């Protein structure tokens, strides 16, 4: 019987040879400088507008603008709730005299990953995972692979192990590239900058009794842990789709539609409570660290982790059940 190690090595070689990983790295190397430049322009415009580099002036103006917008009758109530929470958190940072967005490479990486967790990073993972099984059908190697003296379950397990390795690599590469490129512009400091976490949001009320300051390196570590778990669940679900659909293009199309619809739903589903059980509505785990208003009342970090875990386990069960019994001759 063939051991698991050479199967994993073979899967890794196939991913590298197909250059999908190279595509992911090139996309990261192209996209991150754009966001770095945009962030630099925002800082320059703020400096010109307020005539100072004092972050307190900008934050006070943000609070004033948000308070003024609350009187608008055209603004949806969900947006007003979000702004009320933002006002209270911004005021808390002012009271504690802590800059929430100090310009440095670590802060940029933290914010970039926070905004990328809902769509960008899952798309990067999907590019790799969508081809793991369906690609065998496309190239015709599935019959050769399954005629070897290896259990089908072991073959699929090797693909899962490979998926974990490349999801980890993608998340780490995202952080390193973001920090490396943004650090050239904003500097490489900021590791020990204080960041507040523990905001308890209930409707428009914010409980500050559990708030504590942590070093930014520790906050970033927790953030990347949540990003990795989110990316892994998306990868597992994508692998299930790859098992069910023989066409890589079709599998990528399905996951692309699901992820984009999740992004749209997250901003629209406040009144549709059962939508909180959809995995794509629970992808933004990092929002719970920063104390952002959840898209649906009743959602919390443990709840979203549970929903994602259940989706992941069901996807694994479906994948192994179908892959070990499917007919590859037709």
C-alpha positions as CSV (number, residue, x, y, z in Angstrom):
1,X,0.0,0.0,0.0
2,X,1.2,3.5,-0.8
3,X,1.8,5.7,2.2
4,X,0.2,9.1,2.6
5,X,3.4,11.2,2.4
6,X,4.2,10.6,-1.3
7,X,0.5,11.3,-2.2
8,X,0.7,14.7,-0.4
9,X,4.0,15.4,-2.2
10,X,2.5,14.5,-5.5
11,X,-0.5,16.8,-4.9
12,X,1.8,19.7,-3.9
13,X,3.8,19.2,-7.1
14,X,0.7,19.3,-9.2
15,X,-0.5,22.6,-7.7
16,X,2.9,24.2,-8.2
17,X,3.2,22.9,-11.8
18,X,-0.3,24.2,-12.7
19,X,1.0,27.6,-11.6
20,X,-2.2,28.4,-9.7
21,X,-0.1,29.3,-6.6
22,X,2.0,31.6,-8.8
23,X,-1.2,33.3,-10.0
24,X,-2.3,33.9,-6.3
25,X,1.1,35.4,-5.4
26,X,1.1,37.6,-8.5
27,X,-2.4,38.9,-7.7
28,X,-1.3,39.7,-4.1
29,X,1.8,41.5,-5.4
30,X,-0.4,43.5,-7.8
31,X,-3.3,44.3,-5.5
32,X,-1.5,45.2,-2.3
33,X,0.5,48.1,-3.8
34,X,-2.7,49.6,-5.0
35,X,-4.2,49.6,-1.5
36,X,-0.9,51.0,-0.1
37,X,-1.0,53.9,-2.6
38,X,-4.7,54.5,-1.8
39,X,-4.0,54.6,1.9
40,X,-1.2,57.0,1.3
41,X,-3.4,59.3,-0.7
42,X,-6.1,59.2,2.0
43,X,-3.5,60.2,4.6
44,X,-2.2,63.0,2.3
45,X,-5.8,64.3,1.7
46,X,-6.6,64.3,5.4
47,X,-3.4,66.2,6.1
48,X,-4.3,68.8,3.4
49,X,-7.9,69.1,4.6
50,X,-7.2,69.5,8.3
51,X,-3.8,71.2,7.9
52,X,-2.3,69.0,10.6
53,X,-1.0,65.5,11.1
54,X,-2.8,65.3,14.5
55,X,-5.0,62.2,14.3
56,X,-7.3,63.6,17.0
57,X,-8.5,66.4,14.7
58,X,-9.4,63.9,12.0
59,X,-11.2,61.5,14.5
60,X,-13.2,64.4,16.0
61,X,-14.3,65.4,12.5
62,X,-15.3,61.9,11.7
63,X,-17.4,61.8,14.9
64,X,-19.0,65.1,13.9
65,X,-19.8,64.0,10.4
66,X,-21.3,60.7,11.6
67,X,-23.5,62.6,14.2
68,X,-24.7,65.0,11.5
69,X,-25.6,62.1,9.1
70,X,-27.8,60.5,11.8
71,X,-30.4,63.2,11.2
72,X,-30.8,62.2,7.6
73,X,-34.1,60.6,6.8
74,X,-32.8,58.9,3.7
75,X,-30.2,56.8,5.6
76,X,-31.3,53.2,6.3
77,X,-31.7,52.4,10.0
78,X,-29.1,49.6,9.8
79,X,-26.5,52.2,8.7
80,X,-27.5,54.5,11.5
81,X,-27.0,51.7,14.0
82,X,-23.6,51.0,12.6
83,X,-22.6,54.7,12.8
84,X,-23.8,55.0,16.4
85,X,-21.6,52.2,17.3
86,X,-18.7,53.7,15.4
87,X,-19.2,57.0,17.1
88,X,-19.0,55.5,20.6
89,X,-15.9,53.4,19.7
90,X,-14.1,56.4,18.2
91,X,-14.9,58.5,21.3
92,X,-13.5,55.7,23.4
93,X,-10.2,55.9,21.5
94,X,-10.2,59.7,21.9
95,X,-10.8,59.4,25.6
96,X,-7.9,56.9,26.0
97,X,-5.7,59.0,23.7
98,X,-4.9,56.1,21.5
99,X,-4.7,56.4,17.7
100,X,-6.8,53.6,16.2
101,X,-5.1,53.8,12.8
102,X,-1.6,54.9,13.3
103,X,0.2,54.9,9.9
104,X,2.6,51.9,9.9
105,X,3.1,48.6,8.2
106,X,1.6,46.5,11.0
107,X,-1.6,48.6,11.1
108,X,-1.9,48.5,7.3
109,X,-1.6,44.7,7.4
110,X,-4.1,44.5,10.2
111,X,-6.7,46.6,8.3
112,X,-6.0,44.9,4.9
113,X,-6.5,41.4,6.3
114,X,-9.6,42.6,8.2
115,X,-11.2,43.8,4.9
116,X,-9.9,40.9,2.9
117,X,-11.3,38.1,5.0
118,X,-14.8,38.3,3.6
119,X,-14.1,38.0,-0.1
120,X,-10.5,38.5,-1.3
121,X,-8.7,35.8,0.7
122,X,-11.5,33.3,0.2
123,X,-11.2,33.9,-3.6
124,X,-7.5,33.2,-3.5
125,X,-8.1,30.0,-1.7
126,X,-10.9,29.0,-4.1
127,X,-8.5,29.4,-7.0
128,X,-6.4,26.6,-5.6
129,X,-9.1,24.3,-4.0
130,X,-11.5,24.3,-7.0
131,X,-9.1,22.3,-9.1
132,X,-8.0,19.6,-6.6
133,X,-10.5,16.9,-7.7
134,X,-12.3,18.3,-10.7
135,X,-8.9,19.0,-12.3
136,X,-8.3,15.2,-12.3
137,X,-11.4,14.8,-14.5
138,X,-10.4,17.6,-16.8
139,X,-6.9,16.1,-17.5
140,X,-8.1,12.6,-17.5
141,X,-5.8,11.5,-14.7
142,X,-8.6,10.5,-12.3
143,X,-8.9,7.0,-13.8
144,X,-5.1,6.5,-13.5
145,X,-5.1,7.8,-10.0
146,X,-7.9,5.5,-8.8
147,X,-6.4,2.4,-10.4
148,X,-3.4,2.6,-8.1
149,X,-3.4,0.3,-5.0
150,X,-4.5,3.1,-2.8
151,X,-7.8,3.5,-1.0
152,X,-9.9,6.3,-2.4
153,X,-10.4,7.8,1.1
154,X,-6.5,8.0,1.4
155,X,-6.3,9.8,-1.9
156,X,-8.9,12.4,-0.8
157,X,-7.3,12.7,2.6
158,X,-4.0,13.6,0.9
159,X,-5.8,16.4,-1.0
160,X,-7.2,17.7,2.3
161,X,-3.8,17.8,3.8
162,X,-2.4,19.6,0.8
163,X,-5.3,22.0,1.0
164,X,-4.4,22.8,4.7
165,X,-0.8,23.4,3.7
166,X,-1.6,25.8,0.8
167,X,-4.3,27.6,2.7
168,X,-1.7,28.3,5.5
169,X,0.8,29.4,2.9
170,X,-1.7,31.7,1.2
171,X,-2.6,33.4,4.5
172,X,1.0,33.8,5.6
173,X,2.0,35.1,2.2
174,X,-0.8,37.6,2.3
175,X,0.5,39.0,5.6
176,X,4.2,39.0,4.6
177,X,3.5,40.7,1.3
178,X,1.2,43.3,2.8
179,X,3.7,44.1,5.6
180,X,6.7,44.1,3.3
181,X,5.2,46.4,0.7
182,X,3.3,48.8,3.0
183,X,6.3,49.1,5.3
184,X,8.3,50.7,2.5
185,X,5.8,53.6,2.6
186,X,4.6,53.7,6.2
187,X,7.5,52.1,8.1
188,X,7.9,48.7,9.7
189,X,7.1,49.8,13.3
190,X,3.9,49.5,15.2
191,X,4.2,46.0,16.7
192,X,3.8,47.2,20.3
193,X,1.1,49.8,19.5
194,X,-2.0,49.4,21.8
195,X,-5.2,48.1,20.2
196,X,-8.5,47.9,22.1
197,X,-10.6,44.7,22.0
198,X,-13.5,43.3,23.9
199,X,-16.2,45.8,22.8
200,X,-19.6,44.2,23.5
201,X,-22.2,45.4,21.0
202,X,-25.9,45.0,21.7
203,X,-28.0,46.9,19.2
204,X,-26.7,50.5,19.4
205,X,-25.4,50.1,22.9
206,X,-21.7,49.4,23.4
207,X,-20.5,47.8,26.7
208,X,-16.9,48.9,27.5
209,X,-16.5,47.0,30.7
210,X,-14.7,44.1,29.0
211,X,-12.5,46.3,26.8
212,X,-8.7,45.9,27.3
213,X,-5.7,47.1,25.4
214,X,-3.3,44.5,23.8
215,X,-0.2,44.9,21.8
216,X,-0.8,45.1,18.1
217,X,1.4,42.0,17.4
218,X,-0.9,39.9,19.7
219,X,-4.0,41.4,18.1
220,X,-2.6,40.6,14.6
221,X,-1.8,37.0,15.7
222,X,-5.4,36.5,16.8
223,X,-6.7,38.1,13.6
224,X,-4.6,35.8,11.4
225,X,-5.8,32.8,13.3
226,X,-9.4,33.7,12.5
227,X,-8.5,34.5,8.9
228,X,-6.8,31.1,8.6
229,X,-9.9,29.3,9.9
230,X,-12.2,31.2,7.6
231,X,-10.0,30.5,4.6
232,X,-9.8,26.8,5.6
233,X,-13.5,26.4,5.8
234,X,-14.0,28.1,2.4
235,X,-11.3,25.7,1.0
236,X,-13.0,22.7,2.4
237,X,-16.4,23.7,1.0
238,X,-14.7,24.4,-2.4
239,X,-13.1,21.0,-2.3
240,X,-16.5,19.5,-1.8
241,X,-17.8,21.3,-4.9
242,X,-14.7,20.1,-6.7
243,X,-15.8,16.5,-5.8
244,X,-19.4,17.1,-6.9
245,X,-18.7,19.0,-10.1
246,X,-16.3,17.5,-12.7
247,X,-15.6,20.9,-14.4
248,X,-13.1,23.2,-12.7
249,X,-14.6,26.2,-14.4
250,X,-18.1,25.2,-13.2
251,X,-16.9,24.7,-9.6
252,X,-15.1,28.1,-9.6
253,X,-18.2,29.7,-11.0
254,X,-20.4,28.2,-8.2
255,X,-18.1,29.3,-5.4
256,X,-17.6,32.8,-7.0
257,X,-21.3,33.3,-7.1
258,X,-21.7,32.0,-3.5
259,X,-19.0,34.2,-2.1
260,X,-20.1,37.4,-3.9
261,X,-23.7,36.7,-2.9
262,X,-22.5,36.4,0.7
263,X,-20.9,39.8,0.5
264,X,-24.1,41.3,-0.7
265,X,-26.2,39.5,1.8
266,X,-24.1,40.6,4.7
267,X,-25.1,44.2,4.1
268,X,-28.8,43.4,3.5
269,X,-29.9,40.6,5.8
270,X,-30.5,42.3,9.1
271,X,-34.2,41.4,9.0
272,X,-33.7,37.9,7.6
273,X,-32.6,36.1,10.8
274,X,-32.3,32.6,9.3
275,X,-29.6,33.9,6.9
276,X,-27.2,33.8,9.9
277,X,-26.9,30.0,9.4
278,X,-25.4,30.5,5.9
279,X,-21.6,30.1,6.0
280,X,-20.9,33.1,3.8
281,X,-22.6,35.5,6.2
282,X,-20.3,34.3,9.0
283,X,-16.9,34.8,7.2
284,X,-16.0,38.2,8.7
285,X,-14.8,36.8,12.0
286,X,-12.3,39.6,12.5
287,X,-15.2,42.1,13.0
288,X,-15.9,40.5,16.4
289,X,-12.4,41.4,17.5
290,X,-12.9,45.1,16.6
291,X,-16.4,45.2,18.1
292,X,-18.2,45.9,14.8
293,X,-22.0,45.6,14.7
294,X,-22.9,42.0,13.5
295,X,-25.0,41.8,10.3
296,X,-27.8,40.0,12.1
297,X,-28.9,40.3,15.7
298,X,-27.8,37.4,17.9
299,X,-24.6,36.6,16.0
300,X,-21.4,36.4,18.0
301,X,-17.9,34.9,17.6
302,X,-18.7,31.5,19.1
303,X,-21.9,31.4,17.0
304,X,-20.1,32.1,13.7
305,X,-17.3,29.7,14.6
306,X,-19.9,27.0,15.3
307,X,-21.7,27.7,12.0
308,X,-18.5,27.5,10.0
309,X,-17.4,24.3,11.8
310,X,-20.7,22.6,11.0
311,X,-20.5,23.6,7.4
312,X,-16.9,22.3,7.2
313,X,-17.8,19.0,8.8
314,X,-20.8,18.4,6.6
315,X,-18.6,19.3,3.5
316,X,-16.0,16.7,4.6
317,X,-18.7,14.0,5.1
318,X,-20.2,14.7,1.7
319,X,-16.8,14.8,0.0
320,X,-15.7,11.4,1.4
321,X,-19.1,9.8,0.8
322,X,-19.3,10.9,-2.9
323,X,-15.6,10.4,-3.7
324,X,-15.4,6.9,-2.4
325,X,-18.5,5.7,-4.3
326,X,-18.7,7.8,-7.5
327,X,-18.3,6.2,-10.9
328,X,-15.3,7.6,-12.7
329,X,-15.8,5.6,-15.9
330,X,-18.7,7.7,-17.2
